[in-house]
């Protein structure tokens, strides 16, 4: 059997298409008159069926009286009808989701009608003085019908009919709009209201355009629809659902930029005369296992959350936004939640400023902040703190085999640790070894109940600390950024995230949640304000003062820190400090090479100068480098790597750190560059090998790959991987004969 020639009777079975009705006038209903009358009554039975009942009851009673029917017959029938009415309406009232007549009301109406019929059969409808039965009948019918039409159940049924009629008319209108904006063949399925406007689901058949393609290039369609509806730019959005062939049209009629900010329910004292509508979301005590509620969705008023600790352990979360985007509000909300949890402790690092961190310092286990660009003491302290946190992760993971848990389970005695780092790009740039430490934390912290919350202005790899940091982020909150393409960095170059600036019209405090696991934006809205501007810090101080005596805010198993610029790590004798220094070396050498015999220069090295080894270099490797630098000819990156048993690039990193600290100086700018101790006379430079220069002055890919491999050029991880592949391709090609066609550099083809 084949369906190739099958065609539906009409394009969409849902009513509301223009062809469903005749624009020239009402269409006559099919069938005989009694069927049309029956359909008319059943359209609104509660309002229309009583009308023929009122007209027929009086002559029916007169006929029974004329045929001398005993009054006991309608009397018994009335009693049975009362019981049936009570039973039926009681059952309907329980099952129906809509308002219904009460069982007692239905029984009373049945009893009144049956009682009058019984009296009319006994004495006649015209009986009693002054035709009193007829007067009672007319008055009772009019009053009863008025009572029925004003009953809540009947009004609700009438409203439902009006809503259905309005929905059909609305669908008919939209089935005329969709072809005008380029969506012919799409059909409206449902419409729902939001706090800011409405949403509509439209569907199509597989023969029409793909929903994903339309959603990815919906700017033109959105502009046409906004033009028809009379809305400004940025008020119409198209998003896909979990099923193919479906699109949701989001229409916002309310301007978010004029909406007042919402205060955090924990703000002390409460700044508004009305209580917070979100107070029920925040309990007095909480657990780190509960998600952080950082804001609300303006469309439906639902809570927006981020998870710092999940069922499988700690999570790494990123917060991206330019200056003035509201990152501080979001981070303060996270600090408030962590300090409310008895099974969590707070660690704060900031590489630029120190306003909010100092306010929360009484409730944190460790707070280090300041301008790492210019303050060497802050740099050293943050480096030591990162080393201790890495060691904490390692130590906790070693206890899992004893406890039998797959992840470290936080308790008030052994709490989880939430590390909040603001201006992480400054720390990565100016703190030696910070990038490797963050990569270690982001990739290894999950099982040790350690969470990582990184905030920066850009989502590039260099600002976050390395490719491993971004690859291990469980979610990213993206706020207002300088460029729309910045969202592509936040998504890991997977797709473009909608620009939140269009949604919020540039208002601060709006963020959207990107889920790397599903590859979708799973929520967007406004972050809470933990205080009334411009006195937010004063509000937070009152909150901190109220909580500072609740518990001991230290981390019981945090290793001791060496915060004296690295001198303690070099001269320490206790086991904990030696372990920290060893971990620093393991972090710095993630690509070790096979051990090589020491070079002759290393064997004849002079005594070690009295210089403190900087942070970021293992003490043993640093001492060996100092001996090689003190030699008459200095040392190259290649020779240093062979002597240390490290790769060339790792040795070059160590030498670069020594050069940045003023301990070593470099001579030459090619692969033959040599390093020597600062303050010593430079040896006669060796002649550099002649490198054939290109006529156009550019550097070849091969030369750049060699420079990166030798550690003479610094590039990001992705570029380094591409250049290493280029070197491998070149080496494989050199092993077999090949022909290379090189165009004339002077020709136009080059």
C-alpha positions in Angstrom: 0.0 0.0 0.0 1.3 3.4 -0.9 0.3 6.9 0.4 2.0 8.8 -2.5 -1.3 10.1 -3.8 -3.0 10.7 -0.5 -4.1 14.2 0.3 -5.9 15.4 3.4 -9.5 16.7 3.1 -8.2 20.1 4.3 -4.7 21.2 5.4 -5.4 21.3 9.2 -8.0 19.5 11.2 -8.0 22.3 13.8 -10.8 24.8 13.3 -10.0 28.4 12.6 -9.0 28.5 9.0 -10.4 31.1 6.7 -12.0 28.3 4.5 -13.9 27.0 7.5 -16.4 29.9 7.3 -18.1 31.9 4.5 -17.1 35.5 4.6 -20.2 36.5 2.6 -22.7 35.4 5.3 -23.6 32.6 7.7 -23.7 29.1 6.2 -26.9 27.1 6.8 -26.6 24.1 9.0 -27.1 20.8 7.2 -30.0 18.4 7.9 -33.7 18.8 8.6 -35.2 21.5 10.9 -35.5 19.2 13.9 -31.8 18.5 13.8 -31.0 22.2 13.5 -33.3 22.8 16.5 -31.6 20.0 18.5 -28.1 21.4 17.7 -29.3 24.9 18.7 -30.5 23.6 22.1 -27.4 21.4 22.7 -25.1 24.3 22.0 -26.2 25.9 25.4 -28.4 23.3 27.1 -28.5 25.0 30.5 -29.9 28.2 28.9 -32.0 26.8 26.0 -33.5 23.5 27.1 -35.6 25.2 29.9 -37.4 27.3 27.2 -39.3 24.4 25.5 -39.8 22.8 29.0 -41.6 26.0 30.2 -43.8 26.0 27.1 -44.8 22.3 27.3 -45.2 21.8 31.1 -48.5 23.8 31.4 -50.4 22.0 28.5 -48.9 18.6 29.7 -50.4 19.1 33.1 -53.8 20.3 31.6 -53.9 17.1 29.4 -53.2 14.8 32.4 -56.0 16.6 34.4 -58.4 16.3 31.5 -57.8 12.5 31.2 -58.4 12.1 35.0 -54.9 10.8 35.7 -54.6 10.1 39.4 -52.4 12.7 41.2 -50.4 9.9 42.8 -48.8 9.2 39.4 -47.0 12.5 39.0 -46.4 12.5 42.8 -44.5 9.2 42.7 -42.7 10.3 39.5 -41.7 13.6 41.2 -40.2 11.7 44.2 -38.2 9.4 41.8 -37.1 12.4 39.7 -35.8 14.2 42.8 -33.7 11.2 43.9 -32.3 10.8 40.3 -31.5 14.5 40.0 -29.7 14.6 43.3 -27.7 11.5 42.4 -26.8 12.6 38.9 -25.7 16.1 39.8 -23.7 14.9 42.7 -21.8 12.6 40.4 -21.3 15.3 37.7 -20.1 17.8 40.3 -17.4 15.4 41.5 -16.1 14.5 38.0 -16.5 17.8 36.2 -13.6 20.3 36.3 -16.0 23.2 35.7 -18.6 24.7 38.1 -21.9 22.7 38.2 -25.3 23.0 39.9 -25.2 21.7 43.4 -27.0 18.4 43.9 -29.3 20.0 46.4 -30.1 22.8 43.9 -31.0 20.3 41.2 -33.2 18.3 43.6 -35.0 21.5 44.8 -35.7 22.6 41.2 -37.0 19.1 40.3 -39.2 19.0 43.4 -40.7 22.5 42.6 -41.6 21.5 39.1 -42.9 18.1 40.1 -44.9 19.6 42.9 -46.6 22.1 40.7 -47.4 19.4 38.1 -48.9 17.2 40.8 -51.2 20.0 42.0 -52.2 20.9 38.5 -53.1 17.3 37.7 -55.2 17.2 40.9 -57.0 20.5 40.6 -56.3 21.6 37.1 -53.9 24.3 35.9 -56.8 26.8 36.0 -57.9 25.6 39.4 -57.8 27.3 42.8 -59.3 30.8 43.2 -58.3 33.4 40.7 -56.4 30.8 38.6 -53.7 30.8 41.3 -51.9 27.8 39.9 -51.4 29.5 36.6 -50.1 32.7 38.3 -47.7 30.6 40.4 -46.6 28.8 37.2 -45.9 32.0 35.2 -44.1 33.7 38.1 -42.1 30.7 39.1 -41.0 30.0 35.4 -39.8 33.6 35.0 -38.0 33.8 38.3 -36.5 30.3 37.9 -35.2 31.1 34.4 -33.7 34.4 35.6 -32.0 32.5 38.5 -30.7 29.9 36.1 -29.1 32.4 33.7 -27.4 34.2 36.6 -26.0 31.0 38.2 -22.3 30.7 38.4 -22.2 27.4 36.6 -24.3 28.8 33.6 -22.1 31.9 33.5 -18.9 29.8 33.4 -20.4 27.6 30.6 -21.3 30.8 28.7 -17.7 32.1 29.2 -16.3 28.9 27.9 -18.4 29.1 24.7 -17.3 32.7 24.2 -13.7 31.7 24.7 -13.9 28.9 22.1 -15.6 31.3 19.6 -12.9 33.9 20.3 -10.1 31.3 19.9 -11.5 30.2 16.5 -11.7 33.8 15.3 -8.2 34.4 16.6 -6.9 31.3 14.7 -8.7 32.4 11.6 -6.9 35.7 11.8 -3.5 34.1 12.4 -4.0 31.7 9.5 -4.3 34.8 7.4 -1.2 36.4 9.0 1.2 33.4 8.7 1.2 33.3 4.9 1.9 37.1 4.8 5.1 36.8 6.9 6.4 33.8 4.9 5.0 30.9 6.9 2.5 29.5 4.4 1.6 25.9 5.4 2.0 26.6 9.1 -1.0 26.2 11.4 -1.8 27.6 14.9 -2.3 25.0 17.5 -2.6 26.8 20.8 -2.2 30.2 22.4 -1.3 31.0 26.0 -0.9 34.3 27.8 2.2 35.4 29.7 3.0 38.2 32.1 4.6 40.1 29.2 2.3 39.1 26.3 1.6 35.7 24.7 3.0 32.6 23.1 1.7 30.6 20.2 2.6 27.1 19.0 2.6 26.7 15.2 3.2 23.4 13.4 3.7 22.3 9.8 4.1 19.1 7.7 7.5 17.6 6.7 7.0 19.0 3.1 7.5 22.6 4.3 10.5 24.5 5.6 12.4 23.1 8.6 11.6 24.6 11.9 15.3 24.8 12.9 16.2 26.7 9.8 13.4 29.2 10.3 14.3 29.7 14.0 18.0 30.3 13.0 17.1 32.9 10.4 13.9 34.4 11.9 14.9 38.1 12.0 13.1 39.0 8.8 10.0 37.0 9.7 10.0 38.6 13.2 10.2 42.1 11.7 7.3 41.4 9.4 5.1 40.1 12.3 6.1 43.0 14.5 5.1 45.4 11.6 1.7 43.7 11.4 1.1 43.8 15.2 2.4 47.3 15.6 5.3 46.3 17.9 8.8 47.7 18.1 11.9 45.7 17.3 12.9 42.9 19.6 9.4 42.0 20.8 8.9 38.9 18.6 11.0 35.7 18.9 10.9 32.3 17.3 12.1 29.2 19.2 12.0 25.5 18.5 10.5 22.8 20.7 11.7 19.3 21.5 9.8 18.0 18.4 10.5 18.7 14.7 8.0 20.8 12.7 7.1 23.0 15.7 7.8 26.6 16.5 6.8 28.8 19.4 6.2 32.5 18.7 6.9 34.6 21.7 5.3 38.1 21.6 6.0 40.7 24.3 3.7 43.6 24.5 5.3 44.9 27.7 8.6 46.8 27.7 11.0 45.2 30.2 13.2 48.3 30.5 10.4 50.2 32.3 9.8 47.4 34.8 10.9 48.0 38.4 13.6 45.8 39.8 12.7 43.0 42.2 14.4 42.9 45.6 15.8 39.8 47.1 13.5 38.5 49.8 16.4 38.3 52.3 17.0 42.1 52.0 17.3 43.6 55.5 15.3 45.7 56.2 12.7 45.2 53.5 12.6 48.3 51.3 9.1 48.1 49.9 5.8 48.7 51.7 4.4 45.5 50.3 5.8 42.1 51.2 7.9 40.2 48.6 5.9 37.9 46.3 8.9 35.6 46.2 9.3 35.1 50.0 8.0 31.5 49.9 11.0 30.5 47.7 13.5 31.3 50.4 13.6 29.3 53.6 15.5 30.4 56.7 17.9 27.5 56.4 19.0 25.7 53.3 21.4 23.0 51.9 24.0 23.4 49.3 22.2 20.6 47.5 19.3 23.0 46.8 19.6 25.2 43.7 20.4 28.9 44.0 17.4 31.0 43.1 19.1 34.0 41.5 16.1 35.7 39.8 12.7 35.3 38.2 11.3 34.9 34.7 9.2 38.0 33.8 7.0 36.0 31.4 5.5 33.6 33.9 7.0 34.7 37.3 8.8 31.3 37.7 12.0 31.0 39.6 15.4 31.0 37.8 18.0 28.7 39.4 21.5 27.6 39.0 23.0 24.5 40.6 26.3 24.8 42.6 26.1 21.2 43.8 24.2 18.4 42.1 23.5 14.7 42.8 26.9 13.9 41.3 29.0 16.5 43.1 30.2 20.1 42.7 29.7 22.0 39.5 31.5 24.7 37.6 29.4 27.7 36.7 30.3 30.7 34.6 28.9 34.3 34.8 29.6 36.4 31.8 28.8 40.1 31.5 30.3 43.5 30.8 30.7 46.2 33.4 27.3 47.3 34.6 25.5 44.1 33.5 24.6 43.1 37.0 27.2 40.4 37.7 27.7 41.6 41.3 23.9 41.2 42.0 24.0 37.7 40.8 27.2 36.8 42.8 25.8 38.4 45.9 22.7 36.2 45.6 25.0 33.2 45.4 26.9 34.4 48.5 23.7 34.8 50.3 22.6 31.3 49.5 26.0 29.7 50.4 26.1 31.5 53.8 22.6 30.3 54.5 23.7 26.6 54.1 25.1 24.9 57.2 26.8 22.3 54.9 28.8 24.8 52.8 31.6 27.3 53.2 32.5 30.3 51.1 35.9 31.2 49.5 36.2 34.5 47.7 38.8 35.7 45.2 38.9 38.9 43.2 41.7 40.0 40.9 40.6 43.7 40.6 38.6 45.2 43.3 37.4 44.4 46.8 34.0 46.0 47.6 31.5 43.2 47.9 34.1 40.6 49.0 35.1 42.6 52.1 31.4 42.9 53.1 31.0 39.2 53.0 34.4 38.5 54.5 33.1 37.7 58.1 31.0 34.9 56.6 33.7 33.4 54.4 36.5 30.9 55.1 39.0 32.8 52.9 38.8 36.2 51.2 41.6 37.4 49.0 41.0 40.4 46.7 42.9 43.3 45.2 44.6 44.5 42.1 46.8 41.6 41.0 48.1 43.7 38.1 50.1 45.9 40.5 50.1 44.2 43.9 52.6 41.4 44.1 51.6 40.4 47.6 48.0 39.8 46.5 49.3 37.8 43.5 51.3 35.5 45.8 48.4 35.1 48.2 45.9 34.1 45.5 48.5 31.7 44.0 49.0 30.1 47.4 45.2 29.9 47.9 44.7 28.2 44.6 47.4 25.7 45.5 45.8 24.9 48.8 42.3 24.5 47.1 43.9 22.1 44.6 45.4 20.1 47.4 42.0 20.1 49.2 40.4 18.5 46.1 43.1 15.9 46.0 42.9 15.0 49.7 39.1 14.7 49.7 39.2 12.4 46.6 41.5 10.1 48.6 38.8 9.6 51.2 36.2 8.2 48.8 37.6 4.6 48.9 37.2 4.6 52.7 33.7 6.0 52.8 32.4 4.0 49.8 30.8 7.1 48.2 31.4 8.0 44.6 31.4 11.7 45.6 32.3 13.5 48.8 29.1 14.0 50.8 29.0 17.4 52.5 27.8 17.7 56.1 27.9 20.6 58.6 31.1 19.0 60.0 32.7 18.4 56.5 31.1 21.1 54.4 31.2 21.7 50.7 33.4 24.5 49.5 32.1 27.1 47.0 34.8 29.1 45.3 33.5 32.4 43.9 36.1 34.2 41.7 35.3 37.6 40.3 37.4 39.2 37.6 39.0 35.8 36.9 40.6 37.1 33.7 42.9 39.4 35.8 43.9 36.4 38.0 44.7 34.2 35.0 46.8 36.9 33.4 48.9 38.1 36.3 49.0 35.3 38.9 51.6 32.7 37.8 50.2 29.2 37.5 46.6 30.4 38.0 45.4 29.1 34.7 46.6 25.5 35.4 45.2 25.6 38.9 41.8 26.6 37.5 41.9 23.9 34.9 42.7 21.4 37.6 39.8 22.7 39.8 37.3 22.8 37.0 38.1 19.2 35.9 38.7 17.5 39.2 36.5 19.3 41.8 33.2 17.4 41.2 33.9 14.4 43.4 35.4 16.5 46.2 32.2 18.6 46.9 34.0 21.8 45.7 32.1 24.2 43.5 33.5 26.8 41.2 31.7 30.1 40.2 33.8 32.2 37.8 32.7 35.7 36.8 34.4 37.7 34.0 33.5 40.2 31.3 34.4 37.9 28.4 33.8 34.2 27.7 37.0 33.6 25.7 39.3 30.8 26.8 42.1 33.2 27.8 39.8 35.0 30.2 38.5 31.8 31.9 41.8 30.1 32.5 42.0 27.6 29.7 40.1 25.2 27.5 39.6 22.7 30.3 37.7 25.3 32.3 35.2 26.1 29.7 34.8 22.5 28.7 33.9 21.5 32.2 31.3 24.2 32.9 27.9 22.8 33.8 26.1 26.0 33.0 26.8 29.6 31.9 24.8 32.7 32.8 25.2 35.3 30.1 24.2 38.9 30.7 24.8 42.1 28.7 28.0 41.8 26.7 29.8 44.3 24.5 29.2 42.4 21.2 26.5 40.0 20.1 29.0 37.5 18.9 30.4 37.2 22.4 27.7 34.6 23.1 29.4 32.2 20.7 32.4 32.1 23.1 30.0 31.3 26.0 28.5 28.4 24.2 31.9 27.0 23.3 31.6 28.0 19.7 28.6 25.7 19.2 25.9 28.3 18.3 24.9 31.9 18.7 22.9 32.6 21.9 20.2 35.3 21.4 21.5 38.7 22.5 20.0 39.5 25.9 20.2 43.2 25.1 17.3 42.9 22.7 15.2 41.2 25.3 16.0 43.7 28.1 16.4 46.8 25.9 19.8 47.4 27.5 18.5 47.3 31.1 21.0 45.8 33.6 20.4 42.7 35.7 19.0 40.5 32.9 20.7 37.1 32.3 20.0 34.0 30.3 21.0 30.5 31.3 23.0 28.4 28.7 23.0 24.7 29.3 26.0 23.1 27.6 24.6 19.6 28.1 21.4 20.3 26.1 22.9 23.0 23.9 19.9 25.3 24.7 19.0 28.5 26.5 16.9 27.1 29.4 15.8 30.3 31.1 16.2 34.0 31.1 15.1 36.8 33.4 16.1 39.4 36.0 18.4 38.9 38.9 17.3 39.9 42.4 18.8 43.0 44.1 20.1 42.4 47.6 19.5 46.0 48.6 18.2 49.3 47.4 20.6 51.2 45.2 22.9 52.9 45.8 23.1 51.5 49.4 23.4 47.8 48.5 26.5 47.3 50.6 24.8 48.8 53.7 21.9 46.3 53.3 24.3 43.4 52.9 26.3 44.5 56.0 23.2 44.2 58.1 22.6 40.7 56.7 26.2 39.7 57.4 26.0 41.1 60.9 22.9 39.0 61.6 24.6 35.8 60.5 28.2 36.1 61.6 27.6 34.3 64.9 25.6 31.3 63.5 28.5 29.0 62.9 32.3 28.6 62.5 32.9 29.8 58.9 36.3 28.1 58.5 37.0 24.9 56.4 38.1 22.1 58.7 40.2 20.2 56.2 41.7 23.1 54.2 45.5 22.7 54.0 47.7 25.5 55.6 48.5 28.4 53.3 51.8 30.0 52.5 51.0 33.7 52.0 54.5 35.2 52.1 55.3 35.5 48.4 56.5 31.9 47.9 59.3 32.0 50.4 57.5 29.7 52.8 57.0 27.1 50.0 60.8 27.1 49.3 61.9 26.9 52.9 59.1 24.8 54.5 59.9 21.7 56.4 56.4 20.5 57.4 54.8 17.9 55.2 51.7 20.0 54.3 53.8 22.8 52.7 56.0 20.4 50.9 52.9 18.7 49.5 51.5 22.0 48.3 54.8 22.8 46.5 54.8 19.4 44.9 51.3 19.8 43.7 52.2 23.2 42.2 54.9 21.4 40.1 52.4 18.7 39.0 50.0 21.3 37.8 52.6 23.2 35.9 53.9 20.1 34.1 50.8 18.6 32.5 52.8 17.4 29.4 55.9 15.6 30.8 58.4 14.1 28.4 60.6 11.0 29.0 63.6 11.6 31.3 66.7 12.5 29.4 70.4 12.4 30.6 71.6 15.8 31.7 73.5 17.9 29.3 77.2 18.7 29.8 76.3 22.3 30.7 74.1 21.0 33.5 76.8 18.7 34.8 79.3 21.6 35.1 76.8 24.1 36.4 78.0 26.6 39.0 76.5 27.0 42.5 72.9 28.1 42.8 72.5 31.8 43.2 70.6 33.1 46.2 67.3 33.8 44.4 63.8 32.8 45.5 62.0 30.6 43.0 58.8 32.3 41.9 55.4 30.7 42.2 54.4 28.6 39.3 57.8 26.7 39.1 58.4 23.6 41.2 61.2 24.3 43.7 63.5 21.5 42.4 63.1 22.6 38.8 63.6 26.2 39.8 66.9 25.4 41.5 68.1 23.5 38.4 67.1 26.3 36.1 69.0 28.8 38.3 72.2 26.7 38.0 71.9 26.5 34.2 71.2 30.3 33.9 74.3 31.0 36.0 76.5 29.3 33.4 78.6 31.4 31.0 76.5 30.8 28.0 73.1 30.6 29.7 70.6 28.0 28.5 68.0 27.5 25.8 64.5 26.2 26.2 65.4 22.9 24.5 68.5 22.3 26.7 66.5 23.2 29.8 63.7 20.8 28.9 66.2 18.0 28.4 67.9 18.7 31.7 64.6 18.9 33.6 62.9 16.0 31.9 60.2 18.3 30.6 58.9 19.3 27.3 60.4 22.2 25.4 57.2 24.3 25.8 57.1 23.6 29.5 60.7 24.7 30.0 60.0 27.8 27.9 57.1 28.6 30.3 59.4 28.4 33.3 62.0 30.6 31.6 59.3 33.1 30.7 58.2 33.3 34.3 61.8 34.0 35.4 62.1 36.6 32.7 58.8 38.3 33.8 60.0 38.4 37.4 63.3 40.0 36.3 65.4 37.0 37.3 66.4 36.0 33.8 67.0 37.9 30.6 66.7 36.6 27.0 69.0 37.3 24.1 67.8 36.6 20.5 64.3 36.3 19.1 64.3 33.0 17.3 64.5 29.3 18.2 68.1 29.8 19.3 67.2 32.3 22.0 69.2 31.9 25.2 68.4 32.9 28.7 70.9 33.9 31.4 70.7 35.4 34.9 70.0 39.1 35.0 73.0 41.2 36.0 75.6 38.9 34.4 77.5 39.9 31.3 76.1 38.5 28.2 78.1 35.9 26.3 79.0 36.6 22.8 75.8 35.7 20.8 76.0 32.8 18.6 75.2 33.3 14.9 71.6 32.4 14.3 70.9 30.0 11.5 69.9 31.5 8.3 66.2 31.2 7.7 65.1 31.9 4.1 62.7 34.8 4.2 59.5 34.9 2.1 59.4 37.7 -0.5 56.0 38.9 0.9 57.3 39.1 4.5 54.8 36.6 6.0 55.6 33.7 8.3 54.8 30.3 7.0 52.6 27.8 8.9 55.6 25.5 9.4 57.7 28.2 11.0 54.9 29.2 13.3 54.3 25.6 14.3 58.0 25.1 15.1 58.0 28.3 17.1 55.0 27.2 19.2 56.5 23.7 19.6 59.8 25.2 20.8 57.9 27.4 23.3 58.9 30.6 21.5 55.4 31.7 20.7 52.3 31.7 22.9 48.9 30.7 21.5 45.7 29.4 22.8 45.0 25.6 23.2 42.9 25.3 20.0 45.6 27.0 17.8 48.3 24.9 19.5 46.4 21.7 18.6 46.0 22.8 15.0 49.7 23.7 14.6 50.8 20.4 16.1 48.7 18.6 13.5 50.4 20.7 10.8 53.8 19.6 12.1 52.8 16.0 12.1 51.5 16.2 8.5 54.8 17.8 7.5 56.9 15.1 9.2 54.8 12.3 7.6 55.1 13.9 4.2 58.9 14.3 4.5 59.3 10.5 4.7 58.0 9.9 1.2 58.7 11.6 -2.2 56.3 14.3 -3.1 55.9 17.1 -5.5 55.1 20.7 -4.3 53.9 23.3 -6.7 54.8 26.8 -5.5 53.3 29.8 -7.4 55.4 32.7 -8.4 55.3 35.2 -5.4 55.2 38.1 -7.9 52.2 36.8 -9.8 48.6 37.7 -9.0 47.8 34.1 -8.0 50.0 34.4 -4.9 
